[in-house]
Amino acid sequence: MRVHICAAGRLRPGPEKLLIDDYLSRLDATGRAIGISAGPVSEIEERRKLDAPQLMAREAELLLAAAKGATIVALDERGKNETSEVFARRLGEWRDNAVPDLAFVIGGANGLAPAVREKASHIMSFGAMTWPHMLVRVLLAEQLYRAVTILAGHPYHRS
């Protein structure tokens, strides 16, 4: 199973990008042995000046196009807040159910349009707090790596 990240906005070189690249390369190295690999990070960006509802709708179109053919997991504040262990089990179930591609979708500053949430197989949250969408990428990459280590029996996650 390939795990993709589809996100609104472009991440510039810097500490967040370094962290994401590090966690995704770790995920790939550990996950391949258990059938999970890191797919591409797809970044979408709408440069036209649109009002918030129009921008959300346009980002939804672009994000869904980037995730085409994949099972979609939306990151949204209204989603399920899970422990790392529950998330790992869920990731393992997708893998065991032969999901070939899994796309984690992260919206822009205005959040995700309802169209993305409606197409999602699962909606998850990193808590009730609002996180900058660039940091959500880091949190997601780390949790994906952590989930793979839990599934592989690796000592990274100590519970």
N, C-alpha and C positions, 0 to 999 in steps of 0.2 A: 504494500500500500504506500502510495506517495502522498506526502502531506504538503499542501501548498498554503501559502499565506497570500491573500489578496487584500490589498489595503489602499485606501484613499490617501493621496499625497505622496510626495517624493522624499525619501530619507536622504539627507546629505551625509557625506563622510563625517564621521565623528564617533563619540563614545557609544551612542545607541547602535549605530551600524556595526561597530566592532563587536559589541555584545551579541547582537543577533547573529552575525556571521559565525561567531564562536559557538554559540549554542546549537545552531543548525548543523555545523560541521560535527559537533559532538553527537547530535541526534543521528546523523547519517552513519557515523562510525559505529555507534552502539546499536542502532536500530536495524541495520541491514541483516544482522544475524537472526533477528526475530521477525523479519518481514515488513519493516517500516523504514522508509527512507524520506529524506528531505527533498521535496520538489522545489520548484522555483518560487521566489517571492515576486508577485506581480503587483506593480504599483500603477495606479491610475490617477489621472489628474485632469480636471476640467479647468481650463484657463479663462473661459469666458466669465464675465461678471454676471452672476445670476443671483436672484434672491434665494433665501434659505430653502424653501420648499422645492424650487426648481433645481437648485444645486443637489439636494438630496436625491431627487428623482434621477438626475443625470448620473450622479455617482452610482446609484443603484444599477442603472443600465450597464455602465462600464464594469462594475464589480461582478455582476452576474455574467457578463461576457467573458471576463477573466477566469471565472470559476466554471465555465461551461463544461458539462460532462462530469463534474465532480459532485460528490455529496457535500452539501453546504452546511457549515457550522457558523452561525452568526455570533459575533461578540457584541453584546448589547446589555446595557445596565438592567434591563427587565428580564434578563435570562437567568438560568439556574446558576447558583453559586455552589460549586462542588469542591470537595477536598481533592488533593492531588491523587489520592488513592482511587477515589471514585472516577476521576477523569482518566486515570490510567486504565482502569477496567473498561471504561467506555471506549477508549482508543483501541484496546485489545479486542473488544467485541466487533468494532468496525472492521478491523483487520481479519478476524476470524470469520466474519460474514462476507469476506471477499470483496470489500469495498476497494476498488482499484485506486481511486483518487479522492482525497478528502481536502476540501478547501475551507480554510478559516478566513472569514470575511470581516474586515475591520473598516468601519465607516470613517468619514471625515469629522471635522469639528462639530458639525450639526447632527451627527449620529447616523443611523441607518434608516433608510426609507422602509415603510411597511412592506414594500414589494420584496425586499431581501429577507426580512423576517418570515414572510409567508412561504418563501421557497426553501427555507432552511429546514434541515432534518433535526437540528438541535440548536438551541439558543443558550449561550452560556455567558456568564458575567464574572468579572474579577472583583465583585463586591459592589456595595452601594455607592462608593465614592466615584467621582468622575476622574478618569485618567486621561492625560494627553494621548492622542491616538498614536504618537510615535513611541511612547513608553509602553503602550499596550502591546506593541510588536515585540518588545523585549520580554515582557511578562509572558506572552504566549510562547515565544521561542524557548524560554527557560522551562515553562511547564510542559511543553512537548518533550524536551530532553528529559525532564524529571520523570514523566510518564513512561518513556522508553526504558529508563533505568529501573523503574519499579517493575515493569514487565519482564525485564531481563535478569532481575535479581541482583542488580549492581548496587553497591553500597552507597551511592550518591545520596539517595533519599533515606534519611534516618528517621523512622517514626517511633 
